Amino acid sequence: MVQEFLAKKLKNPTQQSMAAQKIEADGEKHISLRKLIPNVLTILALCLGLTSIRLGLDARFESAVMAIVAAAFLDALDGRVARFLRAESKIGAQLDSLVDFLNFGIAPVLLLYIWAMEDMGRLGWLAMLAYTVCAALRLARFNVHSRDPDRPVWADNFFIGMPSPAAGNLALAPLMLSFTGIIEVKNYLFIVGLYIIVLAGMMISTIPTFSPKRLVLSVTRKQAMPLLLGIGVIAGGFFTFPWFGLLLLGSIYFLTMPFVIFYYYKLKRQSEATTPNIDG
């Protein structure tokens, strides 16, 4: 449209070219604030991750864990907001990965180490290092796979390996369990170390896990009121017993993994069956 307008108003090709370049330059100088909203959410998540480390250093572990949980909520939100506003960008994707590495690859295990894993000496530190290295590898692999043009559409509903936000929050389960007062977790630090190693391995594994990024849910009008009531009850339970609620969520995540794996390979077999064999 711009080219047609310039062609009508300006007869000289040189003038047309200069006017078009000026319009493009003006467009580069200005950007809609709407497109910055997802990046603002990501920056807020970064601030929460850094704050959680500071709170941990002050031995305020409950607040530190809540900061990481809030960062995970913002991490889940920024991508959806970007898609809703059509504000997805390359810099936003890279920023998100860097923030995820800090918030879910470093902060959770650093809190664990400050809290109690330091008492294990070198073995405790080794578990923390293994987790952080696997988180970095996991995010690097995700960045590569997300740009794969041959990735089938149905695969967008799955991650390959456990995503770092899920692993980061699950890594805090020993801290949450200690907050409930049910068990003295510090007496079982060796098991905690093994648990962290297992989470590290799951991040770099090829186990398919559920991805809610493309999930679209809808309900009928009759189901809306019971759904809202249920959400209210669940939210009230979480606010009253937050650690039990978060531990329950983590348990559900683990328990549903076999079903997700089964469904993934079912879809994969169906896709392979319907894809024509070029070689044959």
C-alpha positions, 0 to 999 in steps of 0.5 A: 500500500505504501508503495502504491501511494508513493507511486501516485504522489511521487513521479521520480523513482529516486524520491519514491525510494527516499520516502520509503526508506524514511518511513521504514526508518521511522517504523524502526524508531517506534515500537508499540508498548503492547509488544513489550508486555510479554518481555515485561512479564519475563523481566518481572520473573527474573526479578523474582528469581534473583530475589528468591536467592537473596531471601535464601541467603537471609534464611527466609526460605518460605518466601524464597520458594514462593518467589520461584513459584510466582516466577513459574506462574509468570513464565507460563503467562508470558508466552500465552500473552505474547501469542494473544497479543501477537507480540512474539519476537526472537529477542523475547524467546532468547530472554525467556530461555536466559531467565528460565536458566536462572530461575529454574536451573540455578535458583532452586538448587542454590536454595537447597544447597544453602538450606541443607545440602551444604552439609553433604559437602562435595557430594551435595555440591556435585548434585547441584552442579549436575542439575544446573548443567542438565538445565542448561543442556535442556534449554539449549536443546529446546531452543534448537527443537523449537526452530525445527521446520519438520516438527509435526503439529501434534508434537507441539503438545509435548516437550521432549524431556522435563521442562526446566520450570517443572523441574525447578519447582519439583526440586523445591519439593524437599523444602516444601515437605520440610515446611509442612512439618510432617517429616524432618527432611534434613535427616534424609539428605542423601535421598534428596541428592538422588532425587535432584540427580533424577530430575536432572536426568529427566530434563535431558532425557527423551521422555515426552512430557505434557506441554500446555502451550497450545492447550485450548479449553472450553466448557458449556454454559451449564458447566461454567458455574460449577467450574468457577465454584471448583476453582474457588474451592481449590484456590482457597485450599491453596491459600490455606495450605499452600505447601500441601497444595503444591506438593499435590500438584507435583505428585499429580504431574509425576503420576500423569507422566505414564499416560502422557508417554502412552498418548505421545507414542500413540500419536506418533504411531498414527502419524507414521502410519498416515505419512506416505513412505517416499522411499518405498 
